[in-house]
C-alpha cells in the first residue's frame, strides 16, 4: 500500500511540474510575440532570449520529474 501511495504522489508531482513548465513557456512565448509585434527589428534578440529562458524552464522541469521518479522508486 505504501508503494502505491508513493507512485500516486510521484504522478501528482510530475503532473504539477509539467503543468508549471507549460504555463511558464506559454507566458514566455506570449511575451516574445508581443515584443516582436511592437519592435520587429529586435526579433532575433527576442527569439534568442526566449529560447534560453524556455530551455532553463525545461531543465528545471526535467529535474523535478526525475526527483519525483526517484522518490517513487525509493
Secondary structure, DSSP 8 states (H G I E B T S, - for coil): -HHHHHHHHHHHHHHHHHHHHHHHHHHHHHHHHHHHHH-GGGHHHHHHHHHHHHHHHHHHHHHHHHHHHHHHH-
